Amino acid sequence: MYSFKDISSLHTDLKNGSITCVQVVDEILKSIEEKKHLNIYLETYADSAKEQALLVDEKIKKGTAGRLAGVVIALKDNICYKGHKVSASSKILENFTSLFSATVVERLLAEDAILIGRTNCDEFAMGSSNENSAFGKVLNPVNEKTVSGGSSGGSAAAVAADLCHVALGSDTGGSIRQPASFCGVVGLKPTYGRVSRWGLLAYASSFDQIGPLTKNVDDAALILEITAGKDEYDSTASQKPISSYSKETNAPLAGKKVAYLKDCMESSGLNPEVKQRLEETIDKLKAQGITVEGVDFPYLDFLVPTYYVLTTAEASSNLSRYDGVHYGYRSPNATDLESTYKKSRTEGFGKEVKRRIMLGTFVLSAGYYDAYYSKAQKVRRLLRDKTLEILSQYDFILTPSTPSTAFEFGKNSTDPIQMYLEDIFTVQANIVGVPSISVPIGKDSTNMPIGAQLMAKPFAEGEMLAMAKGIAQLF
């Protein structure tokens, strides 16, 4: 079987004829079938993938192939692909077929990528363990007794298990970076607005961002370079020009300044082995002449509450469209319009989604709006100002990606608060809109991956990718 290392090596092998796109796709489809017990894919696009592989092989022979020729990519099941199903892993959208493709999908296909299937995820991207899918949990390929992380757990597991070359996920509060850390791969959340959200099923519109999960930083940089940029269909997409991210990953790191949050390192919930590995990372960076200093961030305890007040409020609004009338699941037990709404939503949504919708409706309700939602918006500004203040003095902020390594199934699922705290280090980047990336920095004593997270100034993805690559090469 072909052993994928990175996109550059794949292109070399395709050009010299040692492998073809058709062979690559056939092998991956075979592997997906062999590892179907991991429950990573909800559906494979076998027919369209094989057709695309034939076309790309011809383009390679003619020398007209795009920058992603032969790269097999999986899509999280909340990203639209015309003529293919998309359900956000929810019963309420089961068997719904998309009428259009997301902007990111169009841009990948324009560069001759091969889309292989849609990956399982927490329902409507709400979860930190991939245990909330209506179609069953995803097993972590590193250790099948543990979770793959959420909500993009299927995408992270697909890359880790060699069931695709690259996967796309969405990140609302860590949903790319947390599973990347748990599965030992690279996960990139771009600056808010850097990548179009057109065709992404919304969870919380001012937080959501699409990004790649990859084997290495160079591949993440190339995917970002191709998918980023303005989009006439998304008014929140930035007009800023796109950098040549794929050419910036080897930029010199001398003179860069890194801040680590002392409050994160001193957090009582931080696993000792994760803390030790991050301390090793700091020491290795210092040994290379990079300035690394601890800074205070006194608002750590406000991150998760602020995040959940605001995101549940947005979810309450965004998910109101799924009502059993417009499209999707309609309860067979409904007798009139009111019961159609009530029964369809009650039966169609899972427990966690219903919990967040109710929380969001509560914080937006009369009498509570000012006490919760309005106050959380003010705290969001405070958190953004403090984060940007640190980034005005330092190039990057370094933290653990997650407080622990991947935990066993069921460990946190009975305690929503404990599960929400899994996002304590990742939600900051989404709250304030800055880019962030998780890279593997070794494993713990049980052989489970540990990730380090970097945050950078808005739209400084190029510099961040270079530093992330530097950190990844230390281990």
Secondary structure, 3 states (H helix, E strand, C coil): CCCCCCHHHHHHHHHCCCCCHHHHHHHHHHHHHHCHHHCCEEEECHHHHHHHHHHHHHHHHHCCCCCCCCCEEEEECCECCCCCECCCCCHHHCCCECCCCCHHHHHHHHCCCEEEEEECCCHHHCCCCCCCCCCCCCEECCEEEEECCCCCHHHHHHHHCCCCCEEEEECCCCCCHHHHHHHCCEEEECCCCCECCCCECCCCCCCCCEEEEECCHHHHHHHHHHHECCCCCCCCCCCCCCCCHHHHCCCCCCCCEEEEEHHHHCCCCCCHHHHHHHHHHHHHHHHCCCEEEEECCCCHHHHHHHHHHHHHHHHHHHHHHCCCCCCCCCCCCCCCHHHHHHHHHHHHCCHHHHHHHHHHHHHHCCCCHHHHHHHHHHHHHHHHHHHHHHHHHCCEEEEECCCCCCCECCCCCCCHHHHHHHHCCCHHHHHHCCCEEEEEEEECCCCCEEEEEEEECCCCHHHHHHHHHHHHCCC
